Amino acid sequence: MAICDRNCNVIAPFVTAPGYRHESPLFPKSFNELKRVIKSVGKSIAGSTMSLDGAYDSKKNRKMIFNSGMKPNIPENKRNRKKAKPGPVRLFDKAIFKEPFRTIERVFAWEDKFKCALIRFEHISHHYFGVKLLSYSLINLRHFITE
């Protein structure tokens, strides 16, 4: 799981798990890493909006985002319910959601250009982690290169 900004920069160190696990349980650790990185840079995330996929729709995740001063923008996951979930209406703006969704997909497309990260030639987790860090570093480096 990697968190990126609207300029397609990977801004938080990503968190890994075995291939058979879903990434939504990794969100708290990844979000804490994001807060650590933002604090070390001397910036603030208060007032910004975090858009996530419906897989991350949980009370715990929304509360974590809200308590850090951000606004969660997560579509409600119906979880096979016929009717709407009781309680307050969850904040979700589809227009805000579409733009970050395209940026994260663009980052994934750039990441797929690194064949060793795409096919996963590395069987040792630490080596694969290094390949991913290198690919994200090269993705972020494109802003510093002038033509």
PyMOL commands that set and color helices and strands:
alter all, ss='L'
color gray80, all
select helices_A, chain A and resi 24-41+54-56+59-67+94-111+115-119+125-141
alter helices_A, ss='H'
color red, helices_A
select strands_A, chain A and resi 3-4+10-12+49-51+71-73
alter strands_A, ss='S'
color yellow, strands_A
deselect
rebuild
show_as cartoon
